[in-house]
Amino acid sequence: MKMQKPESIAAQALGWIDESTREIVGQIHTSTTYIRDEDNQYRNGRVYARDHNPTFEQAEAVLNALEGGYETRLFASGMAAATAVFQALNPGDHVIAPKVMYWSLRNWLKTFATRWGLHIEFVDATDLDAVRAAIQPGKTKLIWIETPANPLWHITDIAAMCEIAHAAGALVAVDSTCATPVLTRPIEHGADIVMHAATKYLNGHSDVVAGTLTAARDFETWQRIRSIRAQIGGVAGPFEAWLLTRGMRTLFPRVRTACAGAQRIAEHFSQHPLVEEVLYPGLPEFVGHQIAAKQMHGGFGGMMSIRVKHGEAAAIAVAANTQLWKRATSLGGVESLIEHRSSVEGEGTPAPKDLLRMSVGIEATQDLIDDFEQALTAASR
Ligand code: PLP
């Protein structure tokens, strides 16, 4: 029977069976090279593992089906995937990127990509007029979106941005790491490329570094991206690719559990006397909530931030007093993480100094609430 629903596609990893062994779990292929046919051809299409390791294929096919894409490619990290998109542009091209976005990519754009000859303009992506005003006809080739965006969880209207970009002949690439295909399928809203730090929710267990790009269709920039991967070889290892396929099997229940927990935690602390503000797209008063409700289905994500009353020292003290919430960077794993974000991002961060970024895992929500509550109390003494 044909699999119709994304939950089934993920749970069975497309239901692939290895006909030679009848295994329902695919193998890890370690060979770096492949035998040529006697007449010097490579009829099975595999030449060398920098681009052709068969272990990539199931992970790529599963994600491609979940995103509704034309083709998906696996990379060594989220950064390897994201930077491949920019490397596919030409020196002199103009790019619009959001002011609020994953900080390492922002830094790379400001330094390496700028030296490379790209003109990167950072705009408030929640202000469509500002985006329209930033367009340089004929020169703007790409609008980069991250939604929800680190670490303030700004929501960008993907469909509206695609309309602006496409009218100007530019592509739209969406870092959909925090939304995941469980909540948002950017291609349905017009996006040309979807990027994931697969290190996060797609794998989900904090034990793989990987990234992905999915193209909505075949186009010249996508062909360049494919050849960048093949030539530079920023690919995941076979074990990572295999683990990623394994991780995606539980993507739906993990993301839905994290969303439900984050919603309850956000509501619980939004009126708390020791809390300045809760930033979570699922709160009705959150700027961007209406757009999030339009383009996110079944939840508002597992990421939130809490601004603690009494400033930076108080925020750091709260993080120091958590026990269940683990003080660590990263996100999207089954365990909940907490981090004082401005000390990670340093100069130029949009994160207020009193902000704690929180990745909600799949533990009992009440345990997470109790732990954060005791940490707030302990830090206020
Ligand atoms: N995009 C987002 C939203 C991220 O949170 C991260 C990592 O934290 C990345 C991209 C980069 O991914 P990686 O760490 O796999 O290079």
Boltz pocket constraint, residues with backbone or C-beta under 6 A from the ligand:
constraints:
  - pocket:
      binder: B
      contacts: [[A, 76], [A, 77], [A, 78], [A, 79], [A, 80], [A, 82], [A, 102], [A, 146], [A, 148], [A, 150], [A, 175], [A, 177], [A, 178], [A, 196], [A, 197], [A, 198], [A, 199], [A, 200], [A, 209], [A, 210], [A, 211], [A, 330], [A, 331]]
      max_distance: 6.0
